[in-house]
Amino acid sequence: MRHQQPLHEAAVGEGWQEPGRELAFEQTVLRHLVHRAAVAEVFVTDAVVLGEGHFLVGSQWPRDHALYHPDAQRRSDSLLFAETIRQSLVYLAHWHYRIPLTHRFVGYDLDFEITDPGALWVGGRPMPVKLEAWWHWIDHKPPRRYGARLDVRFSVGERICGRGGLRVVALDERGYRILRGRGGPAGPLPAVPPAAPPGRLAPGLVGRLRAKDSVLAPGTTPDEWQLRVDLNHAILFDHPTDHLPMMVLLEGFRQLGHLLVHDAGTGRGTAAHTLVSAFIDCHAFGELDLATRLVVREDTVTSSAAAAERRLCMEALQGDTAIATCRSVWASAHRAVTEERFPGLPLPCA
């Protein structure tokens, strides 16, 4: 398949167009091209160049997954979409734009919106997903610094299901050390556990199946929670890192949202509500050896004739430093989401 072409066979910025070629879903792309160590965690299968900065990316979502499993209504986990956006950007960066494999990728913000939750119902076979993607250079200073944003619109079958985007910068080793404020090699830090909070919450309270997948623990006050992660978790920490990955922070926000929307397992919430929209903005590196607190800044319930929805604004802090903010919307899966959830966010065709 053409996407397996070795990186040295094309120069940076080169690509190819293959008019009329259909996306392939027969196998995944090489795992190092999406920054995954485990083959089982690769979701991207192919990509086709449609034009300048315009692509079609194929992905196959599993019918089940250890972490991103379907909910009680057999809908795919919306974080599968977030992870697919991440893998798509990294793949296009290496495969098409030839950004060196040795560069370090740092995520600034990620957003997604599920406009048709009903299309994500898991049936009798793995789900083929198509992402129409637009690449934008931002703060681009090659060869040491590549800044970019990828905006996508995704569909299952012929149904357009949502949109999203991710902004990153890819840095050479020297640039990464400067950004991290370190003079030495930017390898993984030793895991020095912070003061241990109480035990993590039961997985059912945070929308997960296995105890090892819960990342929330009660905080020191009723209004805050601890992000308590296992650095040996096979999915959240698929490969060594020297900071908290964006997807780990997003998982923490997602679990806290589930806990609040479903009233901490009291039964007063409704399992029909699902995460339909999120925007995570990373302000600083999350250090592995510092305690991370999650707090809720806003919690709004709105109702309409169709359904109620819950809007949450949450923040992750280490000490007094805010390292990330997340705004999310939880709504009935039976409601068609047509309006833009976060006015001002770029649209895919912008």
N, C-alpha and C positions, 0 to 999 in steps of 0.2 A: 504494500500500500504506500502511496506517495508520502504520507505524513511520517513514515519511518525513515525518510532520507536523513543520512548523517548530517549533523550541523555544519561540518566543515565544508560541505559541498555548495554552500551559498553564502554570499557576503551579507553583512548586516543591512537590513532594509529591503532585501530582495524577497520576492515571493513568486507565486505563479497563480494564474487563473485557469480554472478547469470548467469552462462553460458546460452546463448540462449534466455534470457529474452529480450523482446522488450521494448524500451522506452515507457512510458505512457505519454499521453498528455491530459488526462481527467480532471485533476485539478492541481492547482499550489501547490508548496511546502508551508510549513508554513511561513508566512511573516517574522517572527523574525529571521528565518534561513538565510534570504538574506538581513537583516537590512532594511526592509521597514515597514512603519507603515500602509500604505494603501494596502489592498488586491489587488486592481485594478492595482497597480504598480509592482506586482510580475510577472515575465515572465518565470522563471524556473519552470518546471513541474515534473522533475524526473531525476535520475542519475543511472547509472549502472557501477559497477567496472569491468574493463576489465583485469586488472593486477596491478602489483605494480606501483603506481603512474600514472595509465592510466585509463581514465574514458570516458564514453559517457554521455553527459548531454543533456536533452531535454528542449526545450523552445517553447512557442507559442507566436508569435508576433501578436499584434492586427492589424486588417485591418485599423484602425484609432486610433489616440491617441491625446490627447489635446495638448501635446508639441511635441512629436516625430511623427508628422503626415507625410503621404506620400507627395512627391513633385508633381509638376505639371504633371510629366510623370508617376505618380502612383508608384514610386519606394519607398520602405521603407527607412526611415531615417537611415543613417549609425550609428547615435548615439544609436539606439536600439541595435546594435551589441556591442558597447562599454558598455552599461549598462548590457547587458546579460553576457558579460565577467566578469564584477564586481560581479553580483549576483552569477554566477557559482563558482567563487573562494570562496566567502563567504559561500555559501552553502556547498561545499566540505570541507571547513575548519571545519565547525560545525558538519555536518552529518557524514563524514567519519573519519576525523582526530581528532574529539572531542575537538577542541580548545574551551575553555570555552566561553559561551555567554556573560560573563561580560568583556572579553578582548576588548580593543579598537583597531580598524583596521586603519592603516595609509597607504595611497597609495603613492608609490614613482614614478612609471611611468606606463603608459598604451599605447599600440599601437594596431592599427588594419589596415588591408588592405582588401579592397573589390576587389577581382579579377574577379568577374563576376557580374557587376551591373544589368545586364538584368535578372538575376535569382531572384532579389528582387522586381519584379513587383507584385503589390498587386492585387490579383484576388478576387473571390467571397467568399472566406472563410479565416479565420485566418491562418497565416503562421506557420507551424510546422518547427522548426529549430533544427538541431542536431549539437552539439559541441563535437568533439573528443578532449580530454584534457589531457595534461601531467603536472603533479605536480612536482616541484623541490623545495627542501628545500634550503634556503639561509640565512646565519647568524642565524642559528636555535639554540636557547638556552632555551628549555622548562624547567619548566612549565611557566616561566614568560614572555618569548619572543619567538614568532614563526615567523620566516622570511620565505617567500615563494614566488615563481613565478608560475603562471599558463599560459601555452602556449596552444592555441587552434587552431583548424582548423574547420571551420563550413560549413555546407551544408544545402541546401533546396531541398527536394526530393533526387534525386541521383546526384545533381549538387553541386560540391565543389565550394563555393563562396568566400572564403577568409580565413584569418588567423589573429591572434592577441595574445596579452599577457598582463598580469598585474602582477606587483610586489608590495607586501605589507609587513608590519610587524604588528603583533597582540601583544599588550602589556597588561600586567595587569595594574591596576589603578596606582600603584606606578611608574611603568616604564613610563606610559603615562605622569604623572605629571612631571617627570624628563625631558622627551623629550620636553614637552611644556614649561618647565622653570617656573613651578608654584609649590608652596608648598601646596596649598589648594586643595580642591576637584575640579576635572576637569569637572565641569558642564558648561552649556551654558553661554556665556557672555551676558550681557545686550546689546541690539542693540543700539549703539550710532551712529547715522547717521553722516558720514563725511560731509564736506562742499558740499552742493547739486550742482551737475553739471546741465547743461541745461537738458531739458526733454529728455526722452529716444527716440530713433529713432522709426519711424513707423515700425510695425512688418513686413510689406511686404518687406522692404529694407534689413532685416536681415534673411529672409526666414522663418518667423513665421506668424501665423494667427491672434493671439490675442495680443492686446496692452500689457497685463500683462506679456506676455512671452518674450518681448524684454528686453534684459539686457544691451544694448549698448546706450551710450549717447556721444555726441561730447566732445572732450577734450579741453584743453586750447590752443592747437596748432593744425593745420591741420593734423599733423602726428601722433596724438595719440587720443585714445578714453577712455572713462570711463566705467568700469564695474559697472553697477548700478543694484543691485539685491534687490528683495523684500524678506525679511526673512520669510514672511508668504506665499510665493509661495508654493502651495500644492504639486508640483512635485519636484522642485529644492531643496526645504527644507522640504522633506517629514517627517523628524523627527528632534528634536532639535540637534544642533551641536555647538561647540565652535570655529569653523573655516570654511573657505570656502571649501566645498567639491571639490574633483577632478572633479566630473561630472559638477559642476557649472562652474569651470574654463574652462573645455572643451567646454561647451555650449557657453561661451563668445568668445572663439577662433573660434568656428564654425560660430557664427553669424558674427564676423568680417571678416572671410574668405568669407562668402556669400556676404557680403556688397562689398568687394573689387573685387571679381570675376565678380559680376554682375554690376560693375561700379556704385555703389550707386543708383541703380534704374533709371539710365538715359536711359536704353534701349540699351546701346552699348554692354552689356554683352550677354551671351547666357544661357537660362534656361536649356539647354541640359547638362551643366556641373554640376557635383555633387561631393561631398566630397568622395574620394575613399581611402584615406590613411591619417592617423594621428599618431603622436607620441607626447605624452605630458609627460614632465619630471618635477616633482615638487621638488623645491629646498628648500622651507621653508613653514611654515604654513601661509596661508592667513588669516589675522585677520579680523573679522567682523566689527570692528570699525575704520578701516583705509581705505582711498580712494585707489582704485585699478586702475592703468592705463594699457592699452593695447597698445603696440607699435609694428610696423612691422620692423623687422631687415633685412629681405630679401624678395624680390618679383620677381620671375623669371617666364617668359613665355617661354615655349618650344613648338616647332611644329614638326609634322611629317606628312607623307602622310596620316596617319589615322586620326589624330586629334591634337588639341592643348591642352596643360595642363598648369595649373598655380601652382607653388610651392611657398608656403609662410612659412616664419619662423617668429613667433610672440612671444612676451614676455609680461608677466604680472608683474608689479612692484608695490610695496607699498613703497612710498618714493623713496630711491635709491636702495632698495633691490629687486632683481629679485626673485619672488616666484615661477614662473613656465615658461617653454618654450614649445612652440608647433610648430612642423613642420607638414605641411599638404600638400596634393596634391589634386587638383580639376581637373577632367578630363571628357571627353565626356563619357556618360554612354554607348555609342555604341562601345567603344573601349575595347577590351579584355586586361586586365592588367595581364601580365605574368611575368614581371621582378620584382625583389625585389626593393621596393621603397627606402628603407633605408638600404644600405649595412651595415652589422655588427650587425643588430638586430637578436636575436636568432630565429631560425625556430622552428616550433612546435615539431619536433622530435629531437631537439638538446639535 
